[in-house]
Amino acid sequence: MTSSAPPTLEGERPTPTSGRAVRLAARLAELARFGSVGAVAFVVDLGLFNLLRFGPGDLLEHKPLTAKVISVAVATLVSWLGNRYWTFAARRTANHVRELAGFAVVNIGGMGIAVACLAFSHYVLDLRSPLADNISANGVGLVLGMVFRYLAYRHWVFTAPAEQAPAPRG
């Protein structure tokens, strides 16, 4: 019995395993792009949070939640650009307004996760040092929020069918 699939560049027919390998490679590349965008947004978030809390003038020294909301809002703009035009570029929809609204809602949820972690640590556990605030908001909150954001972006925000990955060249 012969396969109806077209031959590859080497003249071999693709197998179901090679299709899975291509999909896995595409998903890993997407995750790497998502992680890169997230790393840049993280630097913006972390830097601005600490600048507002502990920088010159101590602008929001006694308002850690306000500082976190502002830093996340700015980092969200960075994340929007990177994810829309790089990570999920192949999955963008024609409805930009719906995507932007979905992105905003997902990021509010992600921010809520980070702020909840910070509030719990700061006000319930009474861990109020700069290190404790950073671990709770920018460590635990970041990881939980990142998992939530990736899944939500992929399933609720950037929902156009992905372009087919090109066949690997050998």
BAKE-194407 format. One record per residue: x negated, y, z of N, C-alpha, C in turn. Coordinates in steps of 0.2 Angstrom, whole numbers, plus 2048, in hexadecimal, padded with zeros to 3 digits. Layout:
% residues N
- n_u;n_v;n_w;ca_u;ca_v;ca_w;c_u;c_v;c_w
- X;Y;Z;X;Y;Z;X;Y;Z;
...
***
This chain:
% residues 170
- n_u;n_v;n_w;ca_u;ca_v;ca_w;c_u;c_v;c_w
- 7FC;7FA;800;800;800;800;7FC;806;800;
- 7FD;80B;7FC;7F9;811;7FB;7FC;817;7FE;
- 7F8;81B;801;7FB;821;804;7FD;826;7FE;
- 802;82A;800;804;82F;7FB;801;836;7FC;
- 7FD;836;801;7F9;83C;803;7F4;83E;7FE;
- 7F3;844;7FC;7ED;846;7F7;7E6;844;7FA;
- 7E2;843;7F6;7DB;841;7F8;7D8;847;7FB;
- 7D3;846;800;7CF;84C;802;7C9;84D;7FD;
- 7C5;852;7FF;7BF;854;7FB;7BB;84E;7F9;
- 7BA;84A;7FE;7B6;844;7FD;7B9;83E;7FA;
- 7BF;83F;7F8;7C3;83A;7F4;7C7;835;7F9;
- 7C6;836;800;7CA;832;804;7D1;835;806;
- 7D5;830;807;7DC;833;809;7DC;835;811;
- 7DF;83A;813;7DF;83C;81A;7E3;837;81E;
- 7E2;836;824;7E5;831;828;7E9;835;82D;
- 7EE;832;831;7F1;836;836;7EC;838;83B;
- 7E7;835;83C;7E2;837;841;7DE;83D;83F;
- 7DD;83E;839;7DA;844;836;7DE;84A;837;
- 7E5;849;836;7EA;84E;837;7EA;850;83E;
- 7EA;84C;843;7EA;84E;84A;7E3;851;84B;
- 7DE;84F;848;7D7;853;84A;7D8;85A;847;
- 7DB;85B;842;7DB;862;83F;7E0;866;844;
- 7E5;863;846;7EA;867;84A;7E6;868;851;
- 7E3;863;854;7DF;864;85A;7DA;86A;859;
- 7D6;86A;854;7D1;86F;852;7D4;876;852;
- 7DA;876;84E;7DE;87C;84E;7E0;87F;855;
- 7E3;87A;859;7E5;87C;85F;7DF;87F;864;
- 7DA;87B;863;7D4;87D;867;7D1;884;865;
- 7D1;885;85E;7CF;88C;85C;7D4;891;85F;
- 7DA;890;85F;7DF;894;861;7DE;896;869;
- 7DD;890;86C;7DB;891;873;7D5;895;875;
- 7D0;894;870;7CA;898;871;7CB;8A0;870;
- 7CF;8A1;86A;7D1;8A8;869;7D5;8AB;86F;
- 7DA;8A7;871;7DE;8AA;877;7D9;8AB;87D;
- 7D5;8A7;87E;7D0;8A8;884;7CC;8AE;883;
- 7C9;8AF;87D;7C5;8B5;87B;7C9;8BB;87C;
- 7CF;8BB;87A;7D4;8C1;87B;7D5;8C2;882;
- 7D6;8BD;885;7D8;8BD;88D;7D1;8BF;891;
- 7CC;8BD;88E;7C5;8C0;892;7C5;8C7;891;
- 7C6;8CA;88B;7C5;8D1;88B;7CB;8D5;88F;
- 7D1;8D2;88F;7D6;8D5;893;7D5;8D5;89A;
- 7D2;8CF;89C;7D0;8CE;8A3;7CB;8D3;8A5;
- 7C6;8D5;8A1;7C1;8DA;8A3;7C4;8E1;8A4;
- 7C9;8E2;89F;7CC;8E8;8A0;7D0;8E9;8A6;
- 7D4;8E3;8A7;7D8;8E3;8AD;7D4;8E3;8B4;
- 7CF;8DF;8B4;7CB;8DF;8BA;7C7;8E6;8BB;
- 7C4;8E8;8B6;7C1;8EF;8B6;7C5;8F4;8B8;
- 7CB;8F5;8B5;7CF;8FA;8B7;7D2;8F9;8BE;
- 7D4;8F3;8C0;7D7;8F2;8C7;7D2;8F4;8CC;
- 7CB;8F2;8CB;7C6;8F4;8D0;7C5;8FC;8D0;
- 7C5;8FF;8CA;7C4;906;8C9;7C9;90A;8CD;
- 7CF;908;8CC;7D5;90B;8D0;7D4;90A;8D7;
- 7D3;904;8D9;7D3;903;8E0;7CC;905;8E4;
- 7C6;904;8E1;7C0;905;8E5;7BB;90A;8E1;
- 7BD;90D;8DB;7B9;911;8D8;7B9;918;8DA;
- 7B6;91C;8D7;7B5;923;8D9;7BC;926;8DA;
- 7BC;929;8E0;7C3;92D;8E2;7C8;928;8E5;
- 7C7;921;8E5;7CB;91C;8E8;7D2;91E;8E6;
- 7D4;91F;8E0;7DA;921;8DD;7E0;91D;8E0;
- 7E0;917;8E1;7E5;913;8E3;7E2;90E;8E9;
- 7DE;910;8ED;7DB;90C;8F2;7E0;908;8F6;
- 7E5;90C;8F8;7EA;909;8FD;7F0;906;8F9;
- 7F0;906;8F2;7F6;903;8EE;7F3;8FE;8EA;
- 7F2;8F8;8EC;7EF;8F2;8E8;7F4;8F0;8E3;
- 7FA;8F0;8E4;7FF;8EE;8DF;800;8F3;8DA;
- 800;8F9;8DB;801;8FE;8D6;7FB;8FE;8D1;
- 7F5;8FD;8D4;7EE;8FC;8D0;7EF;8F6;8CC;
- 7F1;8F1;8CE;7F2;8EB;8CA;7F7;8EB;8C5;
- 7FD;8EF;8C6;801;8F0;8C1;7FF;8F4;8BB;
- 7FB;8F9;8BD;7F8;8FE;8B8;7F3;8FA;8B4;
- 7EE;8F6;8B7;7E9;8F3;8B4;7EC;8ED;8AF;
- 7F1;8EA;8B1;7F4;8E5;8AD;7F7;8E8;8A7;
- 7FB;8EE;8A8;7FE;8F1;8A2;7F9;8F3;89D;
- 7F3;8F5;89F;7EE;8F7;89A;7EB;8F1;897;
- 7EA;8EC;89B;7E7;8E6;898;7EC;8E2;893;
- 7F2;8E3;895;7F8;8E0;890;7F7;8E3;889;
- 7F6;8EA;889;7F5;8ED;882;7EF;8EA;87E;
- 7EA;8E9;882;7E4;8E5;87F;7E6;8DE;87C;
- 7E9;8DB;881;7EB;8D4;87F;7F0;8D4;879;
- 7F5;8D8;879;7FA;8D8;874;7F6;8D9;86D;
- 7F1;8DE;86C;7EE;8DE;866;7EA;8D8;864;
- 7E6;8D5;869;7E2;8CF;868;7E6;8C9;866;
- 7EC;8C8;86A;7F0;8C2;868;7F4;8C3;862;
- 7F7;8C9;861;7FB;8CA;85B;7F7;8C9;854;
- 7F1;8CC;854;7ED;8CD;84E;7E7;8C8;84E;
- 7E6;8C4;853;7E1;8BF;852;7E3;8B8;855;
- 7E5;8B7;85B;7E7;8B0;85D;7EC;8AD;85A;
- 7F2;8B1;85A;7F8;8AE;857;7FA;8B2;850;
- 7F5;8B4;84C;7F6;8B7;846;7FA;8B3;841;
- 7F9;8AD;841;7FD;8A8;83C;804;8A7;83F;
- 805;8A9;845;80C;8A7;848;810;8AE;849;
- 80E;8B3;846;812;8BA;847;818;8B9;843;
- 81D;8BC;846;824;8BC;843;824;8C3;83F;
- 829;8C4;83B;82B;8CA;838;82E;8CF;83C;
- 831;8CD;842;835;8D1;846;830;8D3;84C;
- 82C;8D9;84A;827;8DC;84F;82A;8DE;856;
- 830;8E0;855;833;8E3;85B;835;8DD;860;
- 838;8D8;85D;839;8D2;862;832;8CF;865;
- 82D;8CF;860;827;8CC;863;824;8D1;869;
- 824;8D7;868;822;8DC;86D;826;8DB;873;
- 82D;8DB;872;831;8DA;878;82F;8D4;87C;
- 82F;8CE;878;82D;8C8;87B;826;8C8;87F;
- 821;8CB;87B;81B;8CC;87E;81B;8D0;885;
- 81F;8D5;885;81F;8D9;88B;823;8D5;890;
- 828;8D1;88F;82B;8CD;894;826;8C8;897;
- 823;8C5;892;81E;8C0;895;819;8C3;899;
- 816;8C9;897;811;8CC;89B;813;8CE;8A1;
- 81A;8D0;8A2;81D;8D2;8A8;81D;8CC;8AD;
- 81F;8C6;8AA;81F;8C0;8AE;818;8BE;8B0;
- 813;8BF;8AC;80C;8BD;8AD;809;8C2;8B3;
- 80B;8C9;8B2;809;8CE;8B7;80C;8CC;8BE;
- 813;8CA;8BD;816;8C8;8C4;813;8C2;8C7;
- 810;8BE;8C3;80C;8B8;8C7;806;8BB;8CA;
- 802;8BF;8C7;7FC;8C2;8CA;7FE;8C7;8D0;
- 803;8CB;8CF;805;8CF;8D5;808;8CB;8DA;
- 80B;8C6;8D9;80E;8C1;8DF;808;8BE;8E2;
- 803;8BC;8DF;7FD;8B9;8E2;7FA;8BE;8E6;
- 7F9;8C4;8E4;7F6;8CA;8E7;7FA;8CC;8EE;
- 800;8CC;8ED;805;8CE;8F2;804;8C9;8F8;
- 805;8C2;8F6;805;8BD;8FB;7FE;8BD;8FF;
- 7F8;8BE;8FB;7F2;8BE;8FE;7F1;8C4;903;
- 7F3;8CA;900;7F2;8D0;903;7F7;8D2;909;
- 7FD;8D0;908;802;8D2;90D;804;8CC;912;
- 804;8C6;90F;806;8C0;913;800;8BD;917;
- 7FB;8BC;913;7F5;8B9;916;7F1;8BE;91A;
- 7F2;8C4;918;7EE;8CA;91B;7E7;8CA;919;
- 7E5;8C8;913;7DF;8C8;910;7DE;8CE;90C;
- 7DB;8D3;90F;7DB;8DA;90C;7D4;8DC;909;
- 7CF;8D8;909;7C9;8DA;907;7C9;8DB;8FF;
- 7C4;8DF;8FC;7C4;8DF;8F5;7C3;8D8;8F2;
- 7BF;8D4;8F5;7BE;8CD;8F2;7C4;8C9;8F2;
- 7C8;8C9;8F8;7CE;8C6;8F8;7D4;8C8;8F3;
- 7D4;8CF;8F2;7D9;8D2;8ED;7D7;8CF;8E6;
- 7D0;8CF;8E5;7CE;8CD;8DE;7CF;8C5;8DD;
- 7CE;8C1;8E2;7CF;8BA;8E1;7D6;8B9;8E0;
- 7DB;8BC;8E4;7E2;8BA;8E4;7E5;8BD;8DD;
- 7E3;8C3;8DB;7E6;8C6;8D5;7E3;8C4;8CF;
- 7DC;8C4;8CF;7D8;8C3;8C9;7D5;8BC;8C9;
- 7D6;8B8;8CD;7D4;8B1;8CD;7DA;8AD;8CC;
- 7DE;8AC;8D2;7E3;8A7;8D2;7E9;8AA;8CE;
- 7EB;8B0;8CE;7F0;8B3;8CA;7EE;8B3;8C3;
- 7E8;8B4;8C1;7E6;8B4;8BA;7E7;8AD;8B7;
- 7E5;8A8;8BB;7E5;8A1;8B8;7EC;89F;8B7;
- 7F0;8A0;8BC;7F7;89E;8BB;7FB;8A2;8B6;
- 7F9;8A9;8B6;7FC;8AD;8B1;7FA;8AB;8AA;
- 7F4;8A9;8A9;7F1;8A7;8A2;7F5;8A1;8A0;
- 7F6;89C;8A4;7F9;896;8A1;800;898;89F;
- 804;89C;8A3;80B;89E;8A2;80B;8A2;89B;
- 806;8A7;89A;806;8AB;894;805;8A7;88E;
- 800;8A3;88E;7FE;89F;888;804;89B;886;
- 807;897;88A;80D;893;889;813;898;886;
- 814;89D;88A;81A;8A2;888;818;8A5;881;
- 812;8A7;880;811;8AA;879;812;8A5;874;
- 810;89F;875;810;89A;870;817;898;86E;
- 81B;898;873;822;895;873;828;89A;872;
- 827;8A1;875;82C;8A6;875;82A;8AC;871;
- 824;8AE;870;822;8B4;86D;820;8B3;866;
- 81B;8B0;865;818;8AF;85E;81B;8A8;85B;
- 821;8A8;858;825;8A2;857;825;8A1;850;
- 822;8A4;84B;822;8A2;844;81F;89C;843;
- 821;898;83E;81D;892;83D;816;893;83C;
- 811;890;83F;80A;891;83D;808;88F;836;
- 804;892;833;801;890;82D;7FE;88A;82D;
- 7FE;886;828;7FB;87F;828;7F3;880;828;
- 7F0;87D;82D;7E9;87D;82D;7E6;87A;827;
- 7E0;87E;824;7DD;87B;81E;7DA;874;81F;
- 7DA;870;81A;7D7;869;81B;7CF;86B;81C;
- 7CC;867;821;7C5;868;822;7C1;866;81C;
- 7BC;86A;81B;7B7;868;816;7B1;865;818;
- 7AF;860;814;7A9;85C;817;7A4;85C;812;
***
